[in-house]
Amino acid sequence: MGTNRRDFLKTTAAAGGALAAGMGTAALAGCGTEGAEAAGAGQGQAARSLRILILGGTGFIGPHQVEYALSRGHEVTLFNRGRTNAQLFPEVEKLVGDRESDLSALEGRSWDVVVDNSATNAPHWVEASANLLRDSCERYIFVSTRSVYADTSRIPMNIDAPVWTYESAGVEPGAERLPYGLGKAISEQIARDIFGEDRTLVFRPGLIIGPGDNTDRFTYWPVRIHRGGEVLSPGDGTDPVQIIDVRDFGDWLVRMAEAGEHGTYNVVGPATPRPMAEMLYGIRAVTTAETTFTWVDADFLRDAGLRPYAEMPVWRPARDGYEGFARFDLTPEVEKGLTFRSLADTTAATLEFHFSRPADQQARVFNRLSAEREAEVLAAWHRSRRG
């Protein structure tokens, strides 16, 4: 529709003003009160300055960790291949190497904390870096995934739920390629085996969303709703959603490092799962678009080839073994200081990021579900209802 960043900033001026003034952000988003004070959590200087090595640091989640760590007075070193966003953080020490074949730049150095942000599920990467750094740092933080859980049917979910093993995944040990969740589960245990339980901190995030996310897994919804018109909406609106803003995750990771924590934690939010309808209506509250939502039955969507978490991103029907997929008990995490900013904040930041991207990248947001395909499915749904 030719919308650009300037158009977006005009249409969200009212919402932005409310956010800047700290006025009713939760009510504006229609998403409860979880994030009302989250933006201010942990501000200021840390009690102790840490030397933090981040493996990666320039992709999606890394830059937010770096920014927050620097704002807290920590000394940050990045280790990566120097190919992605190499211009970021010119004031930060950067070591160049390759997790696959060359860790030599890390030899003879020491840090207080190592953050392993690897997006891959290759256990040998973790084994190599953890073995090299075992005597060179106090704590190893491994960013894992909710996908390590082999069974998400239980309600509520927590860290006691079974994780994938070679046996449960039906994979032979030593296999060259591992399913994503299995690879991460094995990597977690490797880190614990090398550093010990009391020196290992593992995070299991769900879908990470917000500014900087080029996967468009959440971005689809703010952009689609901002476009206006009749929006194909999955299910009946009651399916629960638990996701996490990249800034909430990054900030909490740094604060947990400061506190010297260890153990395993889930990272999704909000603490009370948000129904899909509440999420979509909350997103709409940040725009001025004329939008209607047409809720389409899950089985109808399946038959039309529109899959959960694919053509219908974020949405996962709470059935067929996924009853607990977005029903995590976050009591331990909240007690340790995990906070959740408002949906309004996340939506506004996501849209601003989206409209700052080149036009070709903006267009990709509808690669999952084009406007034409959406209209076709909506028309078929309406015909089925008339019949």
C-alpha positions in Angstrom: 0.0 0.0 0.0 3.0 2.2 -0.2 3.3 2.8 3.5 6.7 4.0 4.7 8.2 4.8 8.0 7.1 8.4 8.0 3.4 7.3 7.4 3.7 4.8 10.2 5.1 7.4 12.6 2.2 9.7 11.8 -0.4 7.1 12.4 1.1 6.0 15.7 1.8 9.4 17.1 -1.0 9.1 19.8 0.2 5.7 20.9 3.8 6.8 20.9 2.9 9.8 23.0 1.2 7.6 25.6 4.2 5.3 25.7 6.6 8.2 26.1 4.6 9.6 28.9 4.3 6.2 30.6 0.5 6.5 30.5 -1.6 3.4 30.5 0.6 1.3 28.2 -1.1 -1.9 29.2 -4.6 -0.5 28.7 -3.6 0.9 25.4 -2.5 -2.5 24.2 -5.4 -4.3 25.8 -2.9 -6.8 27.2 -3.0 -6.6 31.0 -0.4 -5.0 33.3 2.6 -7.3 33.0 4.9 -4.8 31.4 3.9 -1.5 33.0 7.2 -1.1 34.8 9.3 -3.5 32.7 11.0 -0.8 30.7 12.6 0.6 33.8 13.6 -2.6 35.4 17.3 -2.9 36.2 18.2 0.6 35.0 21.5 2.2 36.2 24.9 0.8 36.8 25.4 -2.7 38.0 27.0 -3.2 41.5 29.9 -5.0 39.9 31.3 -4.5 36.4 31.6 -7.9 34.5 33.8 -8.9 31.7 31.4 -10.5 29.3 32.3 -12.5 26.2 29.4 -12.9 23.8 29.8 -15.6 21.1 27.9 -13.9 18.2 26.5 -10.6 19.3 25.6 -9.0 16.0 22.5 -10.9 14.8 19.1 -10.5 16.3 19.3 -11.1 20.1 23.0 -10.2 20.5 22.8 -6.4 19.9 20.2 -6.0 22.6 22.3 -7.9 25.1 25.3 -5.8 24.2 23.5 -2.5 24.5 22.0 -3.3 27.8 25.3 -4.7 29.2 27.2 -1.5 28.2 24.5 0.6 29.7 25.0 -1.3 33.0 28.7 -0.6 33.0 30.0 -4.0 31.8 33.0 -4.6 29.5 31.9 -6.6 26.5 33.9 -8.6 24.0 32.4 -10.1 20.8 33.6 -13.2 19.1 32.2 -14.0 15.6 33.3 -14.2 12.0 33.0 -10.4 11.5 30.6 -10.7 8.6 27.2 -9.8 10.0 26.6 -6.1 11.1 30.3 -5.7 11.5 29.8 -1.9 11.8 27.9 -2.3 15.1 29.6 -1.3 18.4 32.8 0.3 17.2 33.8 0.9 20.9 33.6 -2.8 21.7 36.5 -5.3 21.4 35.9 -7.7 18.6 37.6 -11.0 18.2 37.4 -12.8 14.8 37.1 -16.5 14.4 34.9 -19.4 13.5 32.9 -21.6 15.9 33.4 -24.5 13.4 37.1 -24.3 12.9 39.0 -21.5 14.6 38.7 -20.5 18.2 42.3 -19.4 18.5 41.4 -15.7 19.2 39.9 -16.9 22.6 43.1 -18.6 23.8 44.9 -17.1 26.7 42.1 -14.8 27.6 39.7 -14.7 30.6 36.2 -13.4 31.2 33.7 -13.5 34.0 30.8 -14.6 31.9 30.5 -16.2 28.5 27.2 -15.9 26.6 26.7 -18.6 23.9 24.1 -17.2 21.5 24.5 -19.8 18.7 21.5 -20.0 16.5 22.6 -23.5 15.3 21.9 -26.7 17.1 25.4 -28.1 16.6 26.5 -29.7 19.9 30.2 -29.8 18.8 30.2 -26.0 18.7 29.3 -25.9 22.4 31.7 -28.7 23.3 34.6 -26.9 21.6 34.0 -23.5 23.1 33.0 -24.8 26.6 36.1 -27.0 26.8 38.4 -24.1 25.7 36.8 -21.7 28.2 36.3 -24.0 31.1 39.1 -22.5 33.1 38.9 -19.0 31.6 35.5 -17.8 32.9 33.3 -18.1 36.0 30.0 -18.9 34.2 28.7 -20.2 30.9 25.3 -19.0 29.7 23.7 -21.0 26.9 20.8 -19.8 24.9 18.7 -22.9 24.2 15.1 -23.1 23.1 11.6 -24.1 24.1 11.9 -26.7 21.3 14.0 -29.0 23.6 10.7 -30.2 25.1 9.6 -33.6 23.8 6.1 -33.2 25.2 4.2 -30.0 25.3 0.9 -31.5 26.2 1.1 -31.0 30.0 -0.5 -28.0 31.6 1.2 -26.1 33.0 4.6 -26.5 31.4 7.8 -26.1 33.4 11.4 -27.2 33.3 10.5 -30.6 34.6 8.9 -31.6 31.4 10.9 -34.2 29.5 13.3 -33.0 26.8 14.4 -34.8 23.7 16.9 -37.6 23.8 18.4 -39.7 21.1 15.9 -42.5 22.0 12.8 -40.4 22.1 13.7 -38.6 18.9 14.4 -41.9 17.2 17.9 -40.7 16.2 21.1 -42.8 16.4 24.0 -41.2 18.5 26.6 -39.8 16.2 24.1 -38.9 13.5 25.4 -36.1 11.2 22.2 -34.1 11.3 20.1 -33.7 14.4 16.5 -32.4 14.8 16.7 -28.8 16.2 15.3 -29.5 19.6 17.4 -32.6 20.1 20.6 -30.8 19.2 19.8 -28.0 21.6 19.0 -30.5 24.4 22.3 -32.3 23.9 24.1 -28.9 23.8 22.6 -27.9 27.1 23.9 -31.1 28.8 27.3 -30.7 27.3 27.6 -27.2 28.8 26.5 -28.6 32.2 28.9 -31.5 32.0 31.8 -29.3 31.3 31.1 -26.3 33.6 29.1 -28.1 36.2 25.5 -27.3 37.3 26.6 -24.4 39.5 28.4 -22.6 36.8 25.9 -23.1 33.9 22.9 -20.9 33.2 20.5 -22.1 30.5 17.7 -20.1 29.0 14.9 -21.8 27.0 13.2 -19.0 25.0 10.1 -19.4 23.0 9.4 -17.2 20.0 11.6 -14.1 20.3 10.0 -11.0 18.8 10.5 -7.3 18.4 12.8 -4.8 16.7 15.6 -6.4 14.7 13.7 -9.6 13.8 14.1 -10.3 10.1 12.3 -13.6 10.3 8.9 -11.7 10.4 7.4 -14.5 12.5 5.6 -11.9 14.7 6.1 -8.9 12.5 3.5 -10.3 10.1 0.7 -9.5 12.4 1.5 -5.8 13.2 2.2 -5.2 9.5 -0.9 -7.0 8.3 -3.2 -5.3 10.8 -1.6 -1.9 10.0 -2.6 -2.6 6.3 -6.2 -2.7 7.4 -9.2 -4.5 5.9 -10.5 -7.9 6.7 -7.8 -9.9 8.5 -7.9 -13.7 8.3 -7.5 -14.7 12.0 -6.7 -18.3 13.1 -9.0 -20.4 15.3 -11.6 -19.0 17.5 -9.4 -16.4 19.3 -9.0 -18.4 22.5 -5.7 -20.2 21.8 -3.1 -19.0 24.3 0.1 -17.2 23.2 3.4 -16.8 25.0 6.2 -15.1 23.3 9.1 -12.8 24.5 10.3 -9.4 23.4 14.0 -9.6 22.5 14.7 -6.6 24.8 13.0 -8.3 27.8 15.1 -11.4 27.2 18.4 -9.5 26.7 17.9 -7.3 29.7 17.0 -10.3 32.0 19.9 -12.4 30.7 22.3 -9.6 31.7 20.7 -9.1 35.1 20.9 -12.9 35.8 24.6 -12.8 34.9 25.1 -10.0 37.3 23.3 -12.0 40.1 25.6 -15.0 39.5 22.6 -17.2 38.8 22.7 -20.8 37.5 20.1 -23.3 36.5 17.6 -23.6 33.7 14.8 -21.2 33.0 12.0 -20.8 30.4 11.8 -17.4 28.7 8.3 -16.7 27.3 5.6 -14.2 28.3 3.5 -12.8 29.6 3.2 -14.8 32.8 -0.6 -15.2 32.2 -0.9 -16.5 28.6 -2.5 -14.0 26.3 -5.4 -15.3 24.1 -4.8 -14.9 20.3 -7.7 -12.5 20.1 -6.3 -10.3 22.8 -3.0 -10.2 21.0 -4.5 -9.2 17.7 -6.8 -6.6 19.2 -3.9 -5.3 21.3 -1.8 -4.8 18.1 -4.7 -3.0 16.4 -4.8 -0.5 19.3 -1.4 0.8 18.2 -2.6 1.6 14.7 -5.4 3.7 13.3 -6.2 1.2 10.6 -9.8 0.2 9.8 -9.6 -3.5 10.5 -11.9 -6.4 11.0 -11.0 -9.9 12.2 -12.6 -13.0 10.7 -11.9 -16.0 12.8 -11.5 -19.1 10.7 -11.8 -22.7 12.1 -8.5 -24.5 12.7 -9.5 -27.5 10.7 -10.6 -25.4 7.8 -7.2 -23.7 7.8 -5.5 -27.0 7.9 -7.4 -28.2 4.9 -6.6 -25.0 3.1 -2.9 -25.6 3.7 -2.4 -22.8 6.2 -0.2 -24.2 8.9 0.3 -23.0 12.5 3.6 -21.2 13.1 4.1 -21.0 9.3 1.5 -19.3 7.1 -0.3 -18.4 10.4 2.7 -17.3 12.5 2.7 -17.1 16.3 -0.6 -19.2 16.5 -0.5 -22.8 17.8 -3.8 -24.4 18.5 -3.9 -25.8 22.1 -4.6 -29.4 21.0 -3.0 -32.4 19.4 -0.2 -32.6 21.9 0.3 -28.8 22.1 -2.0 -28.1 25.0 0.8 -26.7 27.1 2.8 -25.1 24.3 1.8 -21.6 25.5 0.9 -22.4 29.1 4.2 -22.2 30.9 4.2 -21.6 34.6 6.7 -18.7 34.9 6.7 -18.4 38.7 10.4 -19.2 39.1 11.3 -16.8 36.3 9.2 -13.9 37.6 10.7 -14.5 41.1 14.1 -14.1 39.5 13.2 -10.8 37.9 11.8 -11.6 34.4 9.6 -8.7 33.3 7.4 -8.1 30.3 7.0 -4.8 28.5 3.6 -4.0 27.1 2.3 -5.3 23.8 1.9 -1.7 22.7 5.6 -1.1 23.2 6.6 -4.3 21.3 4.2 -3.6 18.5 5.3 0.1 18.0 9.0 -0.9 18.1 8.4 -3.7 15.6 6.6 -1.5 13.2 9.1 1.2 13.4 11.9 -1.4 12.7 9.9 -2.8 9.8 9.3 0.5 8.1 13.0 1.4 8.5 14.0 -1.6 6.3 14.6 -1.4 2.5 11.4 -2.0 0.4 12.4 -5.5 -0.7 12.8 -6.6 2.9 9.5 -5.0 3.8 7.8 -7.0 1.0 9.1 -10.3 2.4 6.8 -10.0 5.4 4.0 -11.4 3.2 6.0 -14.3 1.8 4.2 -16.6 4.3 0.8 -15.6 3.2 0.2 -13.2 0.3 -2.8 -10.8 0.2 -4.2 -12.8 -2.7 -4.0 -16.1 -0.9 -5.5 -14.6 2.2 -8.4 -13.3 0.2 -8.9 -16.7 -1.4 -9.1 -18.5 1.9 -11.4 -15.8 3.4 -13.8 -16.1 0.4 -13.8 -19.9 0.7 -14.6 -19.6 4.4 -17.5 -17.3 3.8 -18.9 -19.6 1.1 -18.7 -22.5 3.5 -20.6 -20.6 6.2 -23.3 -19.6 3.7 -23.6 -23.2 2.7 
